[in-house]
Amino acid sequence: MDYQYEQASEIEALDSIYCGDMDVIETEPFPRFRIPIKSEGFEDEQGLACTLTFTYTSKYPEESPIIEVDNVENFDENDANALLTHLKQQDQNVKDEYEERLKDRLGEMKQYECLELDKLWKVTDNVTVTEYMIDDGNESEITIDEIMKALKCMKVGKAAGYDRVTSEMLRGGGGVVTSLLYQPFNKC
């Protein structure tokens, strides 16, 4: 996975979402940025406000970012810790849901037998795709590196298919997705 590309793409997306409220502190060696947040009622001095500072790690998005809470207003002693705990739990929930969705979708793929896959992958003149993968008379296995390279080449920003899995989900899954795709791709 090209971590720098993924991180730069996400920074660009977040900047457009937060319309100038996001402050990019640094981009090297890893992106670091802050986003001010306010709860409802803050303007009436009844809500909370703070700045969240995110620092990506070398393997983000596979690893969680480092999150700091600064510039707190109207926070009780434990509010900052409670907020950090909540954000970390949400991050883990998203990762767990993402992994489950991928496993479910890939599990559906495994239900096809090799013959059924041959029918799905027919191309013109009754030549199957696997016949194009013959190298010096020997069929070659699809490697992990080839799967990773193919995932990197997928276009982003396109609509999901009937399985509701987007290219961003596949690309962002890194090694987990690659290893899950390896078995069905080499089944036949």
C-alpha positions as CSV (number, residue, x, y, z in Angstrom):
1,M,0.0,0.0,0.0
2,D,1.3,3.5,-0.8
3,Y,0.7,5.1,2.6
4,Q,1.9,8.5,1.6
5,Y,-0.6,8.6,-1.3
6,E,-3.5,7.4,0.9
7,Q,-2.7,9.9,3.5
8,A,-2.4,12.8,1.1
9,S,-5.7,11.8,-0.5
10,E,-7.4,11.8,2.8
11,I,-6.0,15.2,3.9
12,E,-7.3,16.6,0.6
13,A,-10.8,15.1,1.2
14,L,-10.9,16.3,4.8
15,D,-9.8,19.8,3.8
16,S,-12.7,20.0,1.4
17,I,-15.1,18.7,4.0
18,Y,-14.1,21.2,6.7
19,C,-14.0,24.2,4.3
20,G,-11.0,26.0,5.7
21,D,-11.6,25.1,9.4
22,M,-8.9,22.4,9.2
23,D,-5.3,23.5,9.8
24,V,-2.6,21.4,8.3
25,I,0.3,21.8,10.7
26,E,2.9,19.6,8.8
27,T,3.0,17.1,6.0
28,E,6.5,15.6,6.7
29,P,7.4,13.1,7.9
30,F,3.7,12.4,8.5
31,P,0.6,14.5,8.1
32,R,-0.4,16.4,11.2
33,F,-3.5,18.6,11.3
34,R,-6.1,20.1,13.7
35,I,-9.8,20.5,13.5
36,P,-11.8,22.7,15.9
37,I,-15.0,21.1,17.2
38,K,-17.9,22.6,19.2
39,S,-20.9,20.9,20.7
40,E,-24.4,22.3,20.3
41,G,-25.1,25.1,22.7
42,F,-21.5,26.3,22.8
43,E,-22.4,29.7,21.5
44,D,-24.8,30.0,24.5
45,E,-22.0,29.1,26.8
46,Q,-23.6,25.7,27.6
47,G,-21.7,23.5,25.2
48,L,-18.1,22.3,24.9
49,A,-15.3,23.2,22.5
50,C,-11.9,21.9,21.8
51,T,-9.3,21.3,19.0
52,L,-8.5,17.8,17.9
53,T,-5.0,17.3,16.6
54,F,-4.4,14.2,14.5
55,T,-1.0,12.8,13.6
56,Y,-0.8,10.0,11.1
57,T,1.5,7.1,11.7
58,S,3.9,5.7,9.1
59,K,1.3,2.9,8.3
60,Y,-1.9,5.0,8.5
61,P,-4.6,4.0,7.4
62,E,-3.8,0.5,8.6
63,E,-2.8,2.0,12.0
64,S,-4.9,4.5,13.9
65,P,-3.8,8.1,14.0
66,I,-2.5,9.7,17.2
67,I,-5.2,12.0,18.6
68,E,-4.7,14.9,21.0
69,V,-7.3,17.2,22.6
70,D,-6.2,20.8,23.0
71,N,-7.7,24.2,23.7
72,V,-10.5,22.8,25.7
73,E,-13.4,25.1,26.8
74,N,-16.0,24.2,29.4
75,F,-14.5,20.8,29.8
76,D,-14.7,19.0,33.2
77,E,-11.7,17.1,34.4
78,N,-12.6,13.8,32.7
79,D,-14.2,15.2,29.5
80,A,-11.0,15.1,27.4
81,N,-10.2,11.5,28.4
82,A,-13.8,10.5,27.7
83,L,-13.7,12.1,24.3
84,L,-10.4,10.3,23.4
85,T,-11.8,7.0,24.6
86,H,-14.9,7.5,22.5
87,L,-12.9,8.4,19.4
88,K,-10.6,5.3,19.8
89,Q,-13.7,3.1,20.3
90,Q,-15.3,4.5,17.1
91,D,-12.1,3.9,15.2
92,Q,-12.0,0.3,16.3
93,N,-15.8,-0.1,15.5
94,V,-15.2,1.2,12.0
95,K,-12.3,-1.2,11.5
96,D,-14.2,-4.2,12.8
97,E,-17.3,-3.4,10.6
98,Y,-15.1,-2.9,7.6
99,E,-13.3,-6.3,8.1
100,E,-16.7,-8.1,8.7
101,R,-18.2,-6.6,5.5
102,L,-15.2,-7.7,3.5
103,K,-15.2,-11.2,5.0
104,D,-18.9,-11.5,4.2
105,R,-18.5,-10.3,0.6
106,L,-15.5,-12.5,0.0
107,G,-17.3,-15.4,1.6
108,E,-20.0,-15.0,-1.0
109,M,-17.4,-15.3,-3.7
110,K,-16.2,-18.6,-2.3
111,Q,-19.5,-20.2,-2.9
112,Y,-18.9,-20.4,-6.6
113,E,-17.3,-23.6,-7.9
114,C,-14.4,-23.4,-10.4
115,L,-16.8,-24.4,-13.2
116,E,-19.2,-21.6,-12.4
117,L,-16.3,-19.1,-12.2
118,D,-15.2,-20.3,-15.7
119,K,-18.6,-19.5,-17.0
120,L,-18.5,-16.0,-15.4
121,W,-15.1,-15.3,-16.8
122,K,-15.6,-16.3,-20.4
123,V,-14.3,-13.9,-23.0
124,T,-14.8,-13.9,-26.8
125,D,-14.2,-17.1,-28.8
126,N,-14.7,-19.3,-25.7
127,V,-11.3,-18.5,-24.3
128,T,-11.2,-18.1,-20.6
129,V,-9.3,-15.4,-18.7
130,T,-7.1,-18.0,-17.0
131,E,-5.8,-19.0,-20.4
132,Y,-4.3,-15.5,-20.8
133,M,-2.3,-16.1,-17.6
134,I,-0.2,-18.9,-19.1
135,D,3.5,-18.2,-18.8
136,D,5.8,-20.5,-20.9
137,G,3.1,-23.2,-20.9
138,N,2.6,-23.2,-17.1
139,E,-0.3,-21.5,-15.4
140,S,1.1,-19.0,-12.9
141,E,-0.5,-18.3,-9.5
142,I,-1.7,-14.8,-8.8
143,T,0.7,-13.4,-6.2
144,I,0.1,-11.2,-3.2
145,D,2.2,-8.5,-4.9
146,E,0.1,-8.7,-8.1
147,I,-3.1,-8.3,-6.0
148,M,-1.6,-5.3,-4.1
149,K,-0.6,-3.7,-7.4
150,A,-4.0,-4.2,-8.9
151,L,-5.7,-2.7,-5.8
152,K,-3.4,0.4,-6.1
153,C,-4.5,0.8,-9.8
154,M,-8.2,0.8,-9.0
155,K,-9.9,4.2,-9.7
156,V,-11.2,6.0,-6.6
157,G,-14.4,8.0,-6.5
158,K,-16.4,5.4,-8.5
159,A,-19.8,4.0,-7.4
160,A,-19.8,0.6,-5.6
161,G,-21.1,-2.5,-7.3
162,Y,-24.0,-4.6,-6.2
163,D,-21.9,-5.8,-3.2
164,R,-21.6,-2.2,-2.0
165,V,-17.8,-2.5,-1.7
166,T,-16.0,0.5,-3.0
167,S,-12.6,0.7,-4.5
168,E,-11.6,2.9,-1.5
169,M,-12.6,0.1,0.9
170,L,-10.5,-2.5,-1.0
171,R,-7.5,-0.1,-1.4
172,G,-7.7,1.0,2.3
173,G,-7.9,-2.6,3.6
174,G,-4.2,-3.2,2.8
175,G,-2.8,-6.6,3.9
176,V,-6.1,-7.8,5.3
177,V,-7.9,-7.4,1.9
178,T,-5.0,-8.8,0.0
179,S,-4.8,-11.9,2.0
180,L,-8.6,-12.4,1.8
181,L,-8.5,-12.0,-2.0
182,Y,-5.6,-14.3,-2.5
183,Q,-7.4,-17.6,-1.8
184,P,-10.5,-17.1,-4.1
185,F,-8.2,-15.7,-6.9
186,N,-6.1,-18.9,-6.9
187,K,-8.9,-21.4,-6.2
188,C,-9.1,-22.7,-9.8
